[in-house]
Amino acid sequence: MFFSKFAKAVACLALVVGALQVAIGFGVATETFGPYEQALARYAPGAANSGVVITRGIYAMLFAIGLGTLAEISISLRKVRGTEL
């Protein structure tokens, strides 16, 4: 049961981080945070462009959705089998 709850917590954290990365990517792309090159260097160091940041965020969110789904399935199976701790 520990792993199911841990996976659920990691999924929530990954979803938040992914959403923040997408928001930062769009903020840099629309120059909300300042000039493009300076904002990219400040908010996304090492990224080639804002599209890379958005893509990383979307991948993190997809990972979070998959992991959260698996954690929910695991928790539901434990409840159905009656092995809930």
N, C-alpha and C positions, 0 to 999 in steps of 0.2 A: 504494500500500500504506500510505502514511503516513496517509491519511484513514481507512482502515478501522481501523487501530490506534488512531487518535485518537478515532474514533467509539465504539469499544469502551471506551476509558478514560472518556469522557464519560458513556456509558451506566452504567458501574459507579458513577461519582460521583453521577449523578442518582438511581440506585436507593438509594444510601445516604442521600442528602439527603431523598428522599421518604419513606423508612422512618422517619427521625428526625422528620420533620414529623408523620407519622401518630402516632408514639409521643408526641410533645409534645402533639398535639391530644387524644389520649385521656387523657394525664396531667393536662392542664388540666381536661378535662371531668369527670374523676372526683375532682378536687381533691386529687390526689396531691402536687402541688407547693405546695399552700397554698390559701387562699381563691380562688375562681374569678376574680374581677375582678383581683386582684393578680397571680395567676399568668398570666392572659391578657395583661396589660400587660407583664409581665416577659419571658415566653418567646415571645410572639407579638405584638410591637408592631404596631399598625395593623390587626390582624384584628378583625372585628366580633364573632366568637364562635369557639368551639373547632371548630365544624363547618366553618368556612372553612379552618382550618388542616389539618384532616383531608382535606378535599377537595383542597387544593393538594398535599398529600403523595401522594394517590392519583393525581392527574394527573401528577405528576413520576415516579412509579413506572411508570405506563402509557407515558409518553414514553421512559423508560429501557428498558423491555421492547421497544418498537418499534425504537428506535435500535440496541439490542444485537442484535436479530434481523437487521436490515439489515446491520450490520457482520459478523455471522457468515456471512450469505449471501455477502457480498462476499469475505470471506477464503476461503470454501469454493470459490467460483467461480475464484479465482486459483489455488488448489491443483489443481483439476480441469483447468484449461487449461495448467498447467505454467508459469505466469508468476510464480511465487512468488520473491520476492527474498531 
